[in-house]
Amino acid sequence: MKSLLILITILITMGCNKKNSETNTLNEAYANITLKELNNNKIQLSKALNNRQSILIFYRGGWCPYCNKHLKDLKNIEKDLQDLGYQIIAISPEKASELAKTKDGLSLPYTLLSDSQLNAAKHFDLAFTVDSETLKKYSKYGIDLEKSSGEKHHGLPVPSVLIISKKGEIVFKHSDKNYKKRLSSKEILEVAKNNI
């Protein structure tokens, strides 16, 4: 059943991308998206993508156990993805210092970028504002979005996986507002193989 859903998502995404392929190039679409590296240096998403096939992982933060499980799971397929010509870039609204803790704590070999102002999440239509009731619940668990991001927007991305071609086209996009549901590494690898 999951394979059928992935196939349907791929077909829908491919159909949508044909219409937008001319405007969805690295230079035009991604040059104005500024993120931060672990050393707090600014980097444009177009430079991070560097005309390479890329798997973009949008996640909520190192405070999220579902995100951490997903990030660790990706280590199992990173070599296979590299052999196919892909790079993994994980993007979170956390500030660079928090990303460094996640990268070191989980021993992640791939790139993590800070989207603390939600530039990339907004560009890909993944950003949402956390309601006050949920913020109170987070606070009870010691989760402080303002401290984590260094911003007061109380925003997060919907957990998502995007596959970007060398030309900058979005060839696959999977998002689920239920943050507990993620594509497995096996599913991501399969979709990546089908989009070379």
Summary of the structure (lengths in Angstrom):
residues: 196
radius of gyration: 16.0
end to end distance: 23.2
largest distance: 46.8
contacts: 610
relative contact order: 0.20
helix: 43%
strand: 20%
